[in-house]
Amino acid sequence: MGITEDATITSKGQITIPKEIRDALGLDAGTEVEFVLEDDGSVRVRPKEPPTERLQGIRERLTDRDVDLAAMRRESKRAWGGKEREERL
């Protein structure tokens, strides 16, 4: 089983993540975290993945599925380019 620690929510809605949990997750001061409320009422806390890492993960999953990333990029540029032209008119 995992680590279980207790914490108290302050009147401002703040909570201190216990040191053992911070250490296990590699959380330092200033690290952004995200809270995920599960359907069963439990809450998961995890380090927030920087956007560049999140995009890299998406790219890797698409590459695994033989998706033509160059074609997607061209189509995206075409679509955005068309939208920008429409907005300028």
BELBEL-V365435 format. One record per backbone hydrogen bond with DSSP energy under -0.5 kcal/mol. NH is the residue of the N-H (numbers start at 1). CO is the residue of the C=O. If there is no record, write none. Layout:
{{NH:CO} {NH:CO}}
//
This chain:
{{10:14} {13:10} {17:15} {21:18} {22:18} {23:19} {24:20} {25:21} {26:22} {27:22} {31:28} {34:46} {36:44} {37:35} {38:36} {38:42} {41:38} {44:36} {46:34} {48:32} {53:50} {54:50} {55:51} {56:52} {57:53} {58:54} {59:55} {60:56} {61:57} {62:58} {63:59} {64:60} {65:61} {65:62} {66:63} {67:62} {69:67} {72:68} {73:69} {74:70} {75:71} {76:72} {77:73} {78:74} {79:75} {80:76} {81:77} {82:78} {83:79} {84:80} {85:81} {86:82} {87:83} {88:84} {89:85}}
//
